[in-house]
Amino acid sequence: MKTLLLLALITVSEATIGVFVKLTDGRIPIQTLTFYAMACAAAFLFVARTLASGQRPRFPKGNVKDTAIIGVLIAAQGGVFNFAMSLVPIANAVIFWSIAPFFVFIFSALFLGEKAKKSYILIFGIALTGIALANPLGGGYMLGNFVALATGAIYAAMVTYMRYEGKTETGNDIAWSLLVAALVLSPFLLVSGPGAITAMIDYPALGVDLPVLLWAAGLGVVSTGFAYFGISIVLKSINANVYALVDIIVSPVVASTLGFLIFAEVPGRGMIYGGALLLGAGFWLTREMSRGQEDRPVHPCHSTPADAAC
């Protein structure tokens, strides 16, 4: 029961990425915002793991290269995904990101020599139909939709690299990777500026003014830090492939629902039908690719990609 509750909390936390990005109201340049998020996430993980284990963070001496590469890819994925969120409705970003499993298959075939199964032909046909219905070229969101697709490719590159190395990031290593991501993004403080971090935004419905920095911290602590921390715990009870199968369907649905409830974003009919086909095809492909590999390490990230940050 505790595992299911934690899994639900992780799913919701990952789904809040777009909410926090949009709540900043453009007051912070998007890549600077991503820097703040990664820095807050790294700090949260270091503190949370220290309190949970009673041990100080250990520098990953034997895993420096992998930790650094994963950090760079996390920075790229987080920055690109947050940029997509600033351009399109939340549903668009999470649905087009969900094409990631197909990039994983393509990269795995190219670089890992994994062979396709006959069922993949049908799965790819369903996915292409979904993309056609979702129509990334229409609705005035072409740039943002393609940016979201690019996020899926970056995430897939990270997963493929992890599979190539035959490793999965530990909770300690991922905290250092997030720190690397923050360092990679830190030049944007000078390039784009720190943003109006002390600005207050009025929320008439709540009757309060809240600082922009609150949402930047939420993006780091809630959407990224807590998600990674929760994943490291829940994967002690369930298989990573099972988590991935649940996450690939539930998180986009929750994120789209939050977009509707908070920002009144209503996806078009084509996006709904196409998104359903894409999510279903992604679920099927992930399940097919995980058959017979239950004991093989799998990277436990979603932002979301998020596991966006994942």
N, C-alpha and C positions, 0 to 999 in steps of 0.2 A: 504493500500500500504506500509506504514511504517513497519507494522508487517511482511509482506511478505519479505521485504528487510532485516529486522533484522534476520528473520528466515533463509534466505539464507546465511547471514554473519556467523551466528552461525554454520550452517552446514559446511561451508568451514573451519571455525576455528577449529572445532572438527576433521575435516579430515586431518589437518596438523600435527597431533601427530607423525605419522610415518616419515614424512618429516623432522621434527626437530630432531628426534632421530637419523636418518641416517646421517643428516648433521653434527652432532658432530663427525662423523668419528671414533667412539670408543675412543676418547681422554678422555672421562669422564666415569668412571665405571657406569653401567646402574642404579644401585640403588642410587648412589650419584647424578646422573643426575635427577632421580625422586625426590630426596630431594630438589634440587635446584628448580625444576619445582613447587613443592607444596608450597615452601616458597614464590616464586615469585607470584604464583596464590593467595595465602592468602593475601599478601601485596597489590596486585592489587585490590582485592575485598574490603578490608578494606578502601582503599583510594577512589575507585570508588563509593562505597555506601555512604561514608561520603560526597563526593562532590554532589552526586545525591540527597540525602535526607537532607543534611545540619545538620545531627545529628552524634554524635560520635558513634562508634561501641558499642553495648550493650552486655555485657556478658550474655549468656543464662542460667541464674540461675535455671530456672525451667526445663531446657532441657539438663542438663549437661551429663547425661548418654547416651542419644540418640546421642548427638553431638559427644561424644568421640567414641562411637561404630562405627558411620558412618565414622569418621575420620580414624579409624583403617582399616576399609574395603576399604576406598578410597586409603589409602597407599598401601594395599595389591593389589588392582586391578591395580593401576597405575604402581607399580613396576613390576608386572607380565606382564601386557600388553606391557610396554616399553621393557621388556626383550624379549618378542615374536617379537616385531618390529625389534630388533637387530639381530634376527636369521633368519627371513623369509622375503620374499617380502611383501610389504604393503598389497596387495590384499589378501594374505593368512591370515594375522593376522586379518583383519577386517571381512573377510568372516567367518572364524571359530569362531570369537567372536560373530557373529550374531546368534549363537545357544543359546544365553542367554535366550530368551523367553521360550525355552523348559525347561531350568533349573528352570526358575521362576515357570512354571506350576508344575514341579515335586516337588519343595520345598513347593509350596503352597498346593499341595495335601497332602504332608506328615505332614506339620506343621500347616497348616491353615484349613485342612479338606475340601478343595475345591474339588468338584466332576468334573469328566471329562464329556464332551459332546461327543455324537457319532461322531461329525465332527472331533474331535481330532485324531481319529484313522487314518483318511485319511491324516490329516495334518502331523502326525508323520511319516506316510509312505512316504510322499513327502520329508520330511526332511532327513530321512534315505537314500533315493535314492540320494538326493543331496550330503550327506556326502560320499556315495560310489563313486559317480562320481568325487568329489573333491579329494578323495583318500589322506587322511592325512598321510598315511604310505609311500607314494611314493614321488618321486621328490627330495629326499635328504633333506627334511625339516621336518622330522617326529617330532623331539624334539620341534621345534618352533611351529608347527601346534598344538601339544598337549598343549603347554603352552598357546596358544591363546584360545583353548577350555577351559582351566582352568580359564582364565580371565572371560569368559562368566559365569562360575559357581560362581565366587566370586561376580560379578555384580548381579547375580540373588539372591545370599544370602542377599545382601544389600537391593534389592528391596523387597524381602520377609519380611525382618525385618521391613522395613518401613510400609508395608501393615499390618503386625502383630500389630505394635504400632498405626496404624491408623493415621499416621502423614506424613507430607511432610516437607522437610527442607526449611526454609525461607532463603532469601538471607543473612541475618545476621548470622544465624546458620551455613550455609554452609561455610562461611568465617572462622568461628572458627573450623569447622571440617577439613578444609584444613590446618589450623595451627596445629591441632592435628596430621594430616597425616605427616606434615613436622617434627614434634617432634619425631614421631615414626620412621621415616627414618633417623633422624640425626646421629645415631650411625654409619651409613655407611661412614660418613666422616672419622672416625677413622679406621673402618674395611677395607674399600676398598680404602680409600684415597680421597682427594679432586679432583683429576684429573688434567689434564693440562688445567686449565680454562683460562690461559693467552696465550695459544698457538694460533698461527695464521694459517689459512688454505688458501692456494692459490686457486683462482677460475679463471683460464685462460679465460674462456668464458666471465667473467665480468670484467677482468682486475684489480681485487682488492684482497687484503688479508683481511679476516674477522676473528674476534676472536671467539673461540669455545663458550665462555660465551654468545655470542649473541644468539646462537641457544638454549642454555639452558634456557635463559630468555624468548625466544619466545615460548618454550614449556610450560612454566608456564603462561605467560601473555596472549598469543594469543590462544593456544590450550585449556587451562584450565580456567584461570581467566576470560577472555572475554566471553567464552562460558557459564560459570555459570551465569555471570552478565546478559548476553543477555537473557538466559533462564528465569531468574527471572522476566524480563520485558515482554517477549513475552507471558508467561503464564498468564498474566493479560488480554490478548486479546483472546487467544485460549485455548481450553481444553487440559489438559496434555496428555490425551489419543490420541488426534489428533496429538499433537507434536510427541509423541512416534511413531505413525504409519508413519509419514513423515520421521522421523529421521532414523528409522531402515532400510529404503530402500535407502534414498538419501546419507547419510554420507558414507557408504561403497563404493558406486559407485564413489563419489567424491574423496575419499581417494585412491581408485584403479587408478583412472584417474591421480591423482597427481603423484603416483608412476611410471606410464608409462611416463608422460611428463618430470619429473625431473630426474628419475633414469633409464629410459628405461626398466622398469620392465614389462614384457609381461606375463600375466597369461596363463597357459596351457589351452587347450580346455576343459579338464575335470574340471578344477577349475572354468572356466567361466560358464559352464552349471550347475555344481554342486552348485556353489555360487548363481546362479540365482534361483535355486530351494530352497536353504536354506533361502535366503532373502524373497522369496515369501511366503514360509511356515511360517517364523517368523512373517511376516506382518499379515498373516491370523490368526495365533494363538493369536497374540497381540490384534487383532480386536475382536476375539471371546471372549477372557478373559475380555475385557473391556465392553462388552455388559451389559447394566443394571447397570454399576458401574460408570456412568459419573460423579456422585457427590462424589465418593470416592477418598480420597487423593492418588495421585500417585507420586512416586519420579520422578522429572523432569530431571534426568541425562541420557546421552547417553553412554562422550569418552568417549560415546565415551566414549563409553566410555568411552571409553572415557569417552566419555562421559566418558577417560581413567582414564580419571582422574576423571570420574564422577562416 
